Amino acid sequence: MTQDIRDFVNDSCELLALGEPDHREPAFGRIRNELFAQLVDRGFRSIALETDRVAALAANDYVQHGTGTLDAVMRDGFTHGFGEFDANRRLIEWMREYNERQAPEDRLAFYGTDGPFEFTAPSPRRYLETVRDYLGLDIDLTPLVGDDDRWESDEAVMDPAASPGDTAEADRLRVIADDLSSQLYAAAPDLIAATSRDAWDRAKAHAATALGLLRYHRQAAERIGDGDRWSRLSGVRDALMAQQLLDIRDIEARRGPTMVHGHNAHLQRSPSRMSMAGMDLAWNGTGAIVSTLMKDRYLCIVGWLGRSEGTGPESPDSAATPGQYRWSLAEADMVDLEPMSHEQGRVPLDRDAVESADAVLCVSG
C-alpha cells in the first residue's frame, strides 16, 4: 500500500478517475487535493469534478486568470451544493496560487463534467440563447420555451404527466439545439478566427448542455415503470458526462493528462447499480462508457470508506490526519473490502467495481 498516486500512473494514462462512495465524507476531497498536487508534478494540467460543465467555466476563469472573487466562484461556479465543500474551496485557492507563478500555457485548468440536473432540471433557454448569440442568429425561443418554471419544478422530473419533455415545443427545441450544434462545426473556421478556440469550446459546452437537458426532460416524460425510467434518466446523465469528459480531453490533449473526481457509480468501469426508493436501478456509467472508448488511456481508482476505527484495511504507513481518518492506495487484488450498506448513506462498492478498477483508495475513520 502507498500514499503516492504516481505509483499507479503509467505512461499511457490520459484520464485518471478517482471515485468516492459518499459525497458527504470530507476525507475524500482532502485526499483528492493531495493526490492532484502529486499528479501536477507528473505533468497533469487539469482536473474535472462532478459539477455542471457550464457553471465551472466561472471557476476556471478564476483559477487561470483571477477573474471574479473566490466567494463568487464558490457560489456560482459549482452546482449540486458542491461549492459549500471546504475541500473544493481549498482546491480552487491552491490552483489559483499555483497558476500565478506559471506561464499561461502551463496553468492548471478546472472543469465540470456534469449537467445542471439530477432530481430537477432547469429550462434549456439560457444555454440555447448563448449558442444562438455566439452564432449571430436571430431565433426567438420564447414561444417554444414558455415559462421556465414549467421545466424547473420538481414535478417536471418526478412526474411524467407534468413533464414538458414530450410536447411539440420540446421536440422543436431539440431540433433547434441539434441544428445549432451542427452550425458550430460548420462555421468553426470562421468562428474561431473571429473569436478564439476557447470561445468556441464554451459555446460547444452550452450546446451540449442544452441537448442534454432536452434529452433528460424527454426521458422524464416517459410513462414506463419508475425503475426503468430512473435507470434511463441516470443513463442520459452519464452519457452527457462521458461526452463532456471526451471533449475536455480533446481540449487538454496537448497539455497533459486530466484527473476526474466523482462518485464511484459514475466513474467505475463496470455497469452501475443503485437501490433508490425501493427501485433497483442499472445503467452504464461515465466510466463504463469512457473506458470502453479510451481503453488503457483511462485509469480508475475507486474509493472505499470504513465505518470506524479498525474496520478498514490500513497499512503501517497510513498517516493520521487532522480529520482523524487513515488512508492508503492499494492494487484492487490486494484488498478485501467489507461491504457498505445503504443504511450508511452510501452506494455500495460491489465486487465488479473493485475487480475492474486499477486501484482502491481505502479510507477508514
VOMI-317873 format. One record per residue (C-alpha): x, y, z. Coordinates in steps of 0.2 Angstrom, whole numbers, plus 5000, padded with zeros to 4 digits. Example, Ala and Ser with C-alpha at 12.3 -4.5 7.8 and 13.67 -1.06 7.14 Angstrom:
BEGIN
506249785039 506849955036 
This chain:
BEGIN
500050005000 500550184997 500050364998 500850414981 499650414967 501150424955 501450234958 499950194949 500050314934 500850234918 501450324903 499850284893 498650374906 497750524899 496250524911 496450464929 494750444938 494650454957 493050394964 492250414981 490750324989 489950464998 490050654993 489750705011 491350625018 492650775018 494150655019 493950615000 494050794995 495550825006 496450674999 496050714981 496850884983 498450804990 498450674976 498150804962 499650904968 500650744966 499950724948 500350904944 502150864947 502050724935 501350834921 499450834924 498751004920 496850994923 495550924935 493750894932 492450874946 490650814946 489850984944 489051074930 490251104915 489551274911 489551334929 491351284931 491851404917 491751534930 492851434942 494151404928 494151594924 494651624942 496051494943 496851534927 496551724926 496051784943 494351844936 493051874950 493151834968 493351674977 491751684986 490851724970 491651574961 491151454975 489351524974 489151524955 490551404949 489851244957 488151154957 487451014967 487951114983 489751074980 490351254982 490051235000 491351105002 492951165011 494051045001 493351124985 493751294991 495451244996 495751164978 495251324969 496351434981 497851314978 497551314959 497451504958 499051524969 499951394958 499451474942 500051644947 501851584946 501551494929 501651554911 499851554903 500151384893 500651294909 499251354920 498151224928 496351214921 494751174931 493251084923 491551024927 490950864919 489050864924 487450944918 486451054929 485250924933 484850774944 483150774953 482750934945 483251004928 483251194923 482551264907 483651254892 483351434887 484951514893 486051384885 485251394869 485251584869 487151584872 487451474857 486251574846 487051734851 488851664848 488251614830 487451784827 485751714823 484051784825 482951654833 481551694845 481551544858 480251624870 478651544861 479451374862 480251384879 478751474888 478851494906 480451424914 479551374929 478751234920 480451154916 481251184933 479851124945 480150964955 478650884946 479450914929 480650764933 479750674946 478050654937 478050604919 476250684917 476950854922 478550854911 478650974896 479850854888 478750764876 477750924870 477850984852 478851134858 480151024866 480350924850 480551084840 481851144853 482850984851 482951004833 483551184835 484851134848 485451004836 485551124821 486551254832 487751114837 487951074818 488251254814 489551274827 490551144817 490151204800 490651384804 492151334816 493551404805 492651574804 492051574821 493751534829 494651664818 493451794823 493451754842 494551614849 494651424851 494151454870 492651554865 492151414853 492351274866 491251374878 489851384865 490051204862 489851164881 488251264881 487651174866 488051004873 487151054889 485651114880 485450954871 485750854887 484450954896 483150924882 483550734882 483450724900 481750814900 481150694886 481650544896 480750614912 479150614902 479250434898 477750344905 478650174910 479050094926 479850204939 481450094940 481650094921 481350274920 482650324933 483850204926 483650284909 483750454917 485450404925 486050344908 485650504900 486550604913 488150494912 488150494893 488250684894 489650674907 490550554896 490450674881 491050814892 492550714898 492950674880 492850854875 493950904889 495250784884 495150854866 495551024874 496950964885 497750834875 499250934871 499551004888 499450844899 498350714907 496750754917 496150694934 494250674936 493450664953 491650604956 490650464963 491150284961 489450254952 489950374939 491750334937 491950144939 492250034924 490849904927 489049944925 488250054939 486949994950 485950084964 484450054975 483350204977 481650224985 481350034983 481950034965 483449944958 484250054945 485549994932 486450094919 488150114910 489050254919 490350384913 491750264917 491050114908 490750224893 492450324893 493550174897 492750074883 493250214871 494950264878 495550084883 497150094893 497250284892 495850284906 496450234924 495150214938 495450214957 493850184966 493550244984 493050144999 492650205016 492650115033 491450145047 492550165061 494250135068 494949965064 493649915051 494649975036 496249905028 497650015035 499450005031 500850045043 501250205033 499550265033 499650435041 498450505054 497750675048 496850825057 495250745051 495550585061 495550475046 496850355039 497050315020 498150225008 498150174990 498249984985 498049874970 496249814969 496849624971 497749664987 496249724997 494749635004 493349765007 491949755019 490349785010 489549955013 487649965016 486450095010 485950125028 487650215029 487150335016 488250265003 488050174987 488950004990 490549974981 490249804973 491549674969 491349704950 491849884953 493349834963 493949704951 493849814936 494749954945 496649984944 496750034962 495750064978 495850224989 495550145006 494950275019 494450225037 493950345052 
